[in-house]
């Protein structure tokens, strides 16, 4: 059974049904307006090509370098989407009264362009990012669009800059793709922006997947009661700026105390939600002896519907659960790993602590685009240090297995429908 | 007893103690860096002076017109605050990767410059806005500063542009002052910005205080369970962009249904918190017969510590509570109005509904800088329309009284320590 055939839970905003519903609502409000249309894109190539930095050089770690070009597209409430423009990368001009600078009318996506070992460029399940961008833009009072048109624009920019910025001589490298939408209406009133700008940039990004510290694994600091990331009825599920700025204070305190990220808890019983800006997974054995991969559910919409999260769940279900589907055993069954059950449910720090105290905690990891699959080695919670095993050395065995499979798909070692090949121009 | 001598509740972030604490924490992290210093401000006046629009003209309603000048000041994490610059109003240039465009690292203030009837320019309790700006900037991982230096910069800009943009021939008019701070660090990583920009602009703003509709009073739509503005442990008390963008969707739905603003509720028992971007007050009679002015408390930090809110409370306590302080009756005792008790406490829609059903609901109003004191005529809550009396015609008698006193102080009809006179240059 292919991973995409696994039923996606109905609460996901990234299902076809979800997208269609979100889009219908958005389009209903702007029906006579022009849709986003990638085929209208005008191209003006740079006359001042820039130098590609070495992978993982200080310049790359600074995370300020983008490729030669960007795509921009303006929207107004009277006309809709104008023709997109592919043009030289450069600064934006905004009036000091611009909506985005005061009211956080902004959302973004994060995905990567991979240079595969076979020489091809690939995107990884980009349809999900484009669908989520629509969920985010319409949550933050920015315009809707057809996700497939955004995808075409992303592909166009990648096709233009990919060959130079991800040379074939450097297989296994990637660029970070950042589609962004901002309200650039210069009216100061607190209101839905009447003008917006969509833009796509490609940034040189360090490989955070490589362990940096003296000890492998991330050290997490559990959030305090007075620092709550998201709330039911809020917007924790959307990739809007309003979820990030308010988290930086806690993140800074964590770093000052020697931790890598915050483990965001929710509610009086300290439910585990996210780790930093990634989704959080734990592998434990229940008291009844069942081995489980557990992550928080999406139902209350306080958790980001991560593409890496969903892919880890999908792969674990199809390749690690020990189930045989359609009468065939799947080709990836790994005999050396004990099968586990994949569970999306609420769980809290008390359960993690009990599992640790009783020797049932197997491993934990964070999953997201920027940090990819990152092992967790320690969680500090209310005065207690919970050591998380790293049985594979650098990371747990299950995290390592899932990470390997994902990498194989991203870099084309495994031909898989999740990998979208980008033809270079 | 002067209003400022009334003890300010200890949870307020705007007390001297609160400011000192916030500033100490902020300064501790940047001690060798340059402080914000208004005396270093460099001036470059415009060569292209602009035309002042007519009050309440379409141009003013568009809320896009600012005065001839603005003040900007840059901060870096290695040097601290640079010299401020007073310069011609114009666009800002930001890299597409700028922190503020992705992570909502932004905060602002809103206050007004009033042209008094005696010909003088005045600010109203601007110290509180400057103190709150510090609370907001440090909550959103932006740098701290000495609030009194921000005040000096605000005064300088007002002194420069006030004479032309608020001519003495137009007493009773105002400009809207918008101090803003943004993270303009061009590093794309999710982290505390290493560069920031403080800027102050003066915008022409319509008088929202004048009733626009066919019927006086605002119509409020109570928020749905799935639209929560702020939560304990969040940032509802800070004037950060992240509180505004996420509210626009509900606001847009309210307007589409014919309401003026959302009445933001919180929790399962539908606690009343804020109205639109203003604080909410209700006057009711208890079942025991006590007349009360009630507004939500600041304790959980889900409510903005509004300057108009605080001033309304202060004036009601000193002039409407019927209490005689220091052995002297105060000169403003208004015999025509029955004294009331001022109460900051949690209250919910059930209580408002009961008061309405039992004929105990006296009036309700919103209090904020933009909408000033705005009467509320109707609240729609879960299928029920609650009619709110407007005994004074356009607004309730208590709201009208408080509004009148505030206006007198703002426009200098009453000499009061809350009014800070700006000397024109």
HADDOCK unambig.tbl for C-alpha pairs under 7 A between the chains (distance, minus, plus):
assign (segid A and resid 62 and name CA) (segid B and resid 187 and name CA) 6.21 0.50 0.50
assign (segid A and resid 63 and name CA) (segid B and resid 187 and name CA) 4.97 0.50 0.50
assign (segid A and resid 63 and name CA) (segid B and resid 188 and name CA) 5.42 0.50 0.50
assign (segid A and resid 63 and name CA) (segid B and resid 189 and name CA) 6.45 0.50 0.50
assign (segid A and resid 64 and name CA) (segid B and resid 186 and name CA) 5.72 0.50 0.50
assign (segid A and resid 64 and name CA) (segid B and resid 187 and name CA) 4.65 0.50 0.50
assign (segid A and resid 64 and name CA) (segid B and resid 188 and name CA) 6.28 0.50 0.50
assign (segid A and resid 90 and name CA) (segid B and resid 95 and name CA) 6.73 0.50 0.50
assign (segid A and resid 91 and name CA) (segid B and resid 93 and name CA) 6.21 0.50 0.50
assign (segid A and resid 91 and name CA) (segid B and resid 94 and name CA) 5.45 0.50 0.50
assign (segid A and resid 91 and name CA) (segid B and resid 95 and name CA) 4.37 0.50 0.50
assign (segid A and resid 91 and name CA) (segid B and resid 96 and name CA) 6.02 0.50 0.50
assign (segid A and resid 92 and name CA) (segid B and resid 93 and name CA) 5.72 0.50 0.50
assign (segid A and resid 92 and name CA) (segid B and resid 94 and name CA) 5.31 0.50 0.50
assign (segid A and resid 92 and name CA) (segid B and resid 95 and name CA) 5.91 0.50 0.50
assign (segid A and resid 92 and name CA) (segid B and resid 96 and name CA) 6.15 0.50 0.50
assign (segid A and resid 93 and name CA) (segid B and resid 91 and name CA) 6.21 0.50 0.50
assign (segid A and resid 93 and name CA) (segid B and resid 92 and name CA) 5.72 0.50 0.50
assign (segid A and resid 93 and name CA) (segid B and resid 93 and name CA) 4.72 0.50 0.50
assign (segid A and resid 93 and name CA) (segid B and resid 94 and name CA) 6.44 0.50 0.50
assign (segid A and resid 94 and name CA) (segid B and resid 91 and name CA) 5.44 0.50 0.50
assign (segid A and resid 94 and name CA) (segid B and resid 92 and name CA) 5.31 0.50 0.50
assign (segid A and resid 94 and name CA) (segid B and resid 93 and name CA) 6.45 0.50 0.50
assign (segid A and resid 95 and name CA) (segid B and resid 90 and name CA) 6.72 0.50 0.50
assign (segid A and resid 95 and name CA) (segid B and resid 91 and name CA) 4.36 0.50 0.50
assign (segid A and resid 95 and name CA) (segid B and resid 92 and name CA) 5.92 0.50 0.50
assign (segid A and resid 96 and name CA) (segid B and resid 91 and name CA) 6.02 0.50 0.50
assign (segid A and resid 96 and name CA) (segid B and resid 92 and name CA) 6.16 0.50 0.50
assign (segid A and resid 100 and name CA) (segid B and resid 101 and name CA) 6.74 0.50 0.50
assign (segid A and resid 101 and name CA) (segid B and resid 100 and name CA) 6.75 0.50 0.50
assign (segid A and resid 101 and name CA) (segid B and resid 106 and name CA) 6.47 0.50 0.50
assign (segid A and resid 101 and name CA) (segid B and resid 182 and name CA) 6.87 0.50 0.50
assign (segid A and resid 102 and name CA) (segid B and resid 106 and name CA) 6.52 0.50 0.50
assign (segid A and resid 102 and name CA) (segid B and resid 107 and name CA) 6.56 0.50 0.50
assign (segid A and resid 102 and name CA) (segid B and resid 108 and name CA) 6.59 0.50 0.50
assign (segid A and resid 102 and name CA) (segid B and resid 241 and name CA) 5.17 0.50 0.50
assign (segid A and resid 103 and name CA) (segid B and resid 241 and name CA) 4.04 0.50 0.50
assign (segid A and resid 103 and name CA) (segid B and resid 242 and name CA) 6.49 0.50 0.50
assign (segid A and resid 103 and name CA) (segid B and resid 244 and name CA) 4.95 0.50 0.50
assign (segid A and resid 103 and name CA) (segid B and resid 245 and name CA) 4.85 0.50 0.50
assign (segid A and resid 104 and name CA) (segid B and resid 104 and name CA) 5.21 0.50 0.50
assign (segid A and resid 104 and name CA) (segid B and resid 241 and name CA) 4.71 0.50 0.50
assign (segid A and resid 104 and name CA) (segid B and resid 242 and name CA) 5.54 0.50 0.50
assign (segid A and resid 104 and name CA) (segid B and resid 244 and name CA) 6.90 0.50 0.50
assign (segid A and resid 104 and name CA) (segid B and resid 245 and name CA) 5.15 0.50 0.50
assign (segid A and resid 105 and name CA) (segid B and resid 245 and name CA) 4.95 0.50 0.50
assign (segid A and resid 106 and name CA) (segid B and resid 101 and name CA) 6.48 0.50 0.50
assign (segid A and resid 106 and name CA) (segid B and resid 102 and name CA) 6.53 0.50 0.50
assign (segid A and resid 107 and name CA) (segid B and resid 102 and name CA) 6.57 0.50 0.50
assign (segid A and resid 108 and name CA) (segid B and resid 102 and name CA) 6.59 0.50 0.50
assign (segid A and resid 139 and name CA) (segid B and resid 246 and name CA) 6.93 0.50 0.50
assign (segid A and resid 139 and name CA) (segid B and resid 249 and name CA) 6.59 0.50 0.50
assign (segid A and resid 140 and name CA) (segid B and resid 245 and name CA) 5.68 0.50 0.50
assign (segid A and resid 140 and name CA) (segid B and resid 246 and name CA) 5.29 0.50 0.50
assign (segid A and resid 140 and name CA) (segid B and resid 248 and name CA) 6.93 0.50 0.50
assign (segid A and resid 140 and name CA) (segid B and resid 249 and name CA) 6.64 0.50 0.50
assign (segid A and resid 141 and name CA) (segid B and resid 248 and name CA) 5.92 0.50 0.50
assign (segid A and resid 141 and name CA) (segid B and resid 249 and name CA) 5.42 0.50 0.50
assign (segid A and resid 182 and name CA) (segid B and resid 101 and name CA) 6.88 0.50 0.50
assign (segid A and resid 186 and name CA) (segid B and resid 64 and name CA) 5.72 0.50 0.50
assign (segid A and resid 187 and name CA) (segid B and resid 62 and name CA) 6.21 0.50 0.50
assign (segid A and resid 187 and name CA) (segid B and resid 63 and name CA) 4.95 0.50 0.50
assign (segid A and resid 187 and name CA) (segid B and resid 64 and name CA) 4.63 0.50 0.50
assign (segid A and resid 188 and name CA) (segid B and resid 63 and name CA) 5.42 0.50 0.50
assign (segid A and resid 188 and name CA) (segid B and resid 64 and name CA) 6.28 0.50 0.50
assign (segid A and resid 189 and name CA) (segid B and resid 63 and name CA) 6.45 0.50 0.50
assign (segid A and resid 191 and name CA) (segid B and resid 248 and name CA) 6.13 0.50 0.50
assign (segid A and resid 192 and name CA) (segid B and resid 248 and name CA) 5.81 0.50 0.50
assign (segid A and resid 192 and name CA) (segid B and resid 252 and name CA) 6.95 0.50 0.50
assign (segid A and resid 225 and name CA) (segid B and resid 233 and name CA) 6.32 0.50 0.50
assign (segid A and resid 226 and name CA) (segid B and resid 232 and name CA) 6.97 0.50 0.50
assign (segid A and resid 226 and name CA) (segid B and resid 233 and name CA) 3.87 0.50 0.50
assign (segid A and resid 227 and name CA) (segid B and resid 233 and name CA) 4.62 0.50 0.50
assign (segid A and resid 227 and name CA) (segid B and resid 234 and name CA) 6.10 0.50 0.50
assign (segid A and resid 228 and name CA) (segid B and resid 233 and name CA) 4.88 0.50 0.50
assign (segid A and resid 228 and name CA) (segid B and resid 234 and name CA) 5.46 0.50 0.50
assign (segid A and resid 229 and name CA) (segid B and resid 234 and name CA) 6.92 0.50 0.50
assign (segid A and resid 231 and name CA) (segid B and resid 231 and name CA) 6.92 0.50 0.50
assign (segid A and resid 232 and name CA) (segid B and resid 226 and name CA) 6.96 0.50 0.50
assign (segid A and resid 233 and name CA) (segid B and resid 225 and name CA) 6.33 0.50 0.50
assign (segid A and resid 233 and name CA) (segid B and resid 226 and name CA) 3.84 0.50 0.50
assign (segid A and resid 233 and name CA) (segid B and resid 227 and name CA) 4.63 0.50 0.50
assign (segid A and resid 233 and name CA) (segid B and resid 228 and name CA) 4.95 0.50 0.50
assign (segid A and resid 234 and name CA) (segid B and resid 227 and name CA) 6.06 0.50 0.50
assign (segid A and resid 234 and name CA) (segid B and resid 228 and name CA) 5.40 0.50 0.50
assign (segid A and resid 234 and name CA) (segid B and resid 229 and name CA) 6.95 0.50 0.50
assign (segid A and resid 241 and name CA) (segid B and resid 102 and name CA) 5.19 0.50 0.50
assign (segid A and resid 241 and name CA) (segid B and resid 103 and name CA) 4.04 0.50 0.50
assign (segid A and resid 241 and name CA) (segid B and resid 104 and name CA) 4.72 0.50 0.50
assign (segid A and resid 242 and name CA) (segid B and resid 103 and name CA) 6.51 0.50 0.50
assign (segid A and resid 242 and name CA) (segid B and resid 104 and name CA) 5.56 0.50 0.50
assign (segid A and resid 242 and name CA) (segid B and resid 242 and name CA) 4.24 0.50 0.50
assign (segid A and resid 244 and name CA) (segid B and resid 103 and name CA) 4.96 0.50 0.50
assign (segid A and resid 244 and name CA) (segid B and resid 104 and name CA) 6.91 0.50 0.50
assign (segid A and resid 245 and name CA) (segid B and resid 103 and name CA) 4.86 0.50 0.50
assign (segid A and resid 245 and name CA) (segid B and resid 104 and name CA) 5.18 0.50 0.50
assign (segid A and resid 245 and name CA) (segid B and resid 105 and name CA) 4.98 0.50 0.50
assign (segid A and resid 245 and name CA) (segid B and resid 140 and name CA) 5.67 0.50 0.50
assign (segid A and resid 246 and name CA) (segid B and resid 139 and name CA) 6.94 0.50 0.50
assign (segid A and resid 246 and name CA) (segid B and resid 140 and name CA) 5.29 0.50 0.50
assign (segid A and resid 248 and name CA) (segid B and resid 140 and name CA) 6.94 0.50 0.50
assign (segid A and resid 248 and name CA) (segid B and resid 141 and name CA) 5.93 0.50 0.50
assign (segid A and resid 248 and name CA) (segid B and resid 191 and name CA) 6.14 0.50 0.50
assign (segid A and resid 248 and name CA) (segid B and resid 192 and name CA) 5.81 0.50 0.50
assign (segid A and resid 249 and name CA) (segid B and resid 139 and name CA) 6.61 0.50 0.50
assign (segid A and resid 249 and name CA) (segid B and resid 140 and name CA) 6.67 0.50 0.50
assign (segid A and resid 249 and name CA) (segid B and resid 141 and name CA) 5.45 0.50 0.50
assign (segid A and resid 252 and name CA) (segid B and resid 192 and name CA) 6.98 0.50 0.50
